[in-house]
Amino acid sequence: MVGLGSAAMSMTVDYLKQRRQFGRLIGEYQALQHRSAHLYSELEIARAATLKAQQLLDAKEEGAGDETEAMVCVAKSKAGRVSTLAVQEGVQMHGGIGMTDEYDIGLYMKRDRVLNELFGDPNYQADKLARLKGY
């Protein structure tokens, strides 16, 4: 899911660097730059959570780690929310053409929907984490 979000963001940033509107590249508009920067930071947080979950899973195989299941819930939940944000922002920044077959960003949105449901969506994972922590 982190890979899907990264690919969607990459496709969107490339589009912002090419598309011209009112004589300017749309990537020059500050509002779109802010949205892209926010998406980048969220993707990096999801990537870090996923890497930490993978490290704990590896350590658990070697006999250590109690917080592994909780971190896996955090990583799945964060990656799910961020990948959804990435494809939604991608479609928005592509404009109307984002929902056509000419660009793959619509395909990414469909793939995101399936991956979010696989093994529990972000809300399921958040609930599971709360139960693990005794809430």
C-alpha positions, 0 to 999 in steps of 0.5 A, a space after each residue: 500500500 505504501 508502494 501504491 501511494 508512492 506510485 500514485 504520488 509520483 504519477 501526480 507530481 509528473 502530471 503537475 510538472 507537465 500540465 499547463 493552465 493559464 500559461 503556467 505549469 499547474 505545479 507552480 501553484 502554491 496550493 498544489 505544492 502544499 498538498 503534494 508536500 503534505 502527501 509526501 510527509 504522510 507517505 514517509 510516516 507510513 513507510 517508517 511504520 511499515 519498516 518498523 513492523 517488518 523489523 519487529 516481525 523479523 525479531 519475533 521470528 528470532 524469539 523477541 518482541 511483544 509489541 509486534 501485533 500492535 505495530 502491524 495494526 498501526 502500519 496497516 492502518 496508516 498505510 491504508 489511510 495514506 494510500 487512499 489520500 494519495 489516490 484521492 489527491 491524485 484524482 483531484 490534481 489530475 482534474 477531470 482527466 483523472 477518471 478517464 482510462 487515459 491515465 492510470 490514476 483511476 486504476 490506482 484508486 480501484 486497487 487501493 480500495 481492494 487493498 484497504 479491505 484485505 486483512 481489515 480496513 484502517 478502522 478495523 485495524 484501529 479497533 484491533 489496536 485499541 483492544 490489544 491495548 485494553 481500551 
